[in-house]
């Protein structure tokens, strides 16, 4: 089980990303528009830099929905490998059976 503080930190980051998404997208559009004057693009980049760091989508780390484990994460199921194995063994994931040979 992951620390609750780390899980809460990820929740906070996800909330900030959602809150600032439109603002960040607008500023990035100005920055990447080559037809705009250099001064205006520079001001937009400075405004972007003033936004909270955790409002950037790249700072979000995927975590298991059940345990909060950050490593060995399956995106499709939103689970770590450990919980995937446990749930599959209990038969709670449809179509997944334990392999044996």
C-alpha positions as CSV (number, residue, x, y, z in Angstrom):
1,X,0.0,0.0,0.0
2,X,1.4,3.4,-1.0
3,X,1.7,6.3,1.4
4,X,-1.6,8.2,1.7
5,X,0.4,11.4,1.3
6,X,1.7,10.4,-2.1
7,X,-1.7,9.3,-3.3
8,X,-3.2,12.6,-2.1
9,X,-0.4,14.5,-3.8
10,X,-1.3,12.8,-7.1
11,X,-5.0,13.7,-6.6
12,X,-4.0,17.3,-6.0
13,X,-1.9,17.3,-9.2
14,X,-4.7,15.9,-11.2
15,X,-7.1,18.6,-9.9
16,X,-4.6,21.3,-10.8
17,X,-4.1,20.0,-14.3
18,X,-7.8,20.0,-14.9
19,X,-8.1,23.5,-13.4
20,X,-5.4,25.1,-15.5
21,X,-5.7,23.0,-18.7
22,X,-7.6,25.7,-20.7
23,X,-5.2,28.5,-19.6
24,X,-2.1,26.4,-20.4
25,X,-3.5,25.5,-23.8
26,X,-4.2,29.1,-24.7
27,X,-0.7,30.2,-23.7
28,X,0.9,27.4,-25.6
29,X,-1.0,28.2,-28.7
30,X,0.3,31.8,-28.5
31,X,3.8,30.6,-27.9
32,X,3.8,28.2,-30.9
33,X,2.2,30.7,-33.3
34,X,5.0,31.9,-35.5
35,X,2.9,34.7,-37.0
36,X,2.7,36.5,-33.6
37,X,5.4,39.0,-32.7
38,X,8.3,37.7,-30.6
39,X,7.6,40.0,-27.7
40,X,4.0,38.7,-27.3
41,X,5.2,35.1,-27.5
42,X,7.8,35.8,-24.9
43,X,5.2,37.4,-22.5
44,X,3.1,34.3,-23.0
45,X,6.0,32.0,-22.1
46,X,6.6,34.1,-19.0
47,X,2.9,33.7,-18.0
48,X,3.1,30.0,-18.6
49,X,6.2,29.8,-16.4
50,X,4.3,31.6,-13.5
51,X,1.6,28.9,-13.4
52,X,2.0,26.2,-10.8
53,X,4.4,23.4,-11.7
54,X,1.9,20.8,-10.7
55,X,-0.6,22.1,-13.3
56,X,1.5,20.5,-16.0
57,X,0.0,17.2,-17.2
58,X,3.5,15.6,-17.5
59,X,3.8,15.7,-13.7
60,X,1.0,13.2,-13.1
61,X,2.2,9.7,-12.3
62,X,-0.1,6.8,-13.0
63,X,-1.0,4.8,-9.8
64,X,-3.0,1.7,-9.0
65,X,-6.6,2.5,-8.2
66,X,-6.7,0.1,-5.3
67,X,-3.3,0.3,-3.7
68,X,-1.7,3.5,-5.0
69,X,1.4,1.6,-6.2
70,X,3.2,3.7,-8.9
71,X,5.2,0.9,-10.5
72,X,4.2,-2.0,-12.8
73,X,1.0,-0.1,-13.7
74,X,-1.4,-1.5,-16.5
75,X,-3.0,1.5,-18.1
76,X,-5.9,-0.4,-19.6
77,X,-7.0,-1.8,-16.2
78,X,-5.6,1.0,-14.0
79,X,-4.1,-1.6,-11.7
80,X,-0.7,-2.7,-10.6
81,X,0.6,-6.1,-11.5
82,X,0.1,-7.4,-8.0
83,X,-3.5,-6.4,-7.8
84,X,-4.1,-7.7,-11.3
85,X,-2.8,-11.1,-10.3
86,X,-4.9,-11.2,-7.1
87,X,-8.1,-10.1,-8.8
88,X,-7.5,-12.6,-11.7
89,X,-6.9,-15.4,-9.2
90,X,-10.1,-14.6,-7.5
91,X,-11.9,-14.6,-10.9
92,X,-13.0,-10.9,-10.6
93,X,-11.6,-9.9,-14.0
94,X,-13.7,-11.2,-16.9
95,X,-11.9,-13.3,-19.4
96,X,-8.7,-13.6,-17.4
97,X,-7.7,-17.0,-16.1
98,X,-4.6,-18.3,-14.3
99,X,-2.2,-19.8,-16.6
100,X,-0.7,-23.2,-15.9
101,X,1.4,-25.6,-17.9
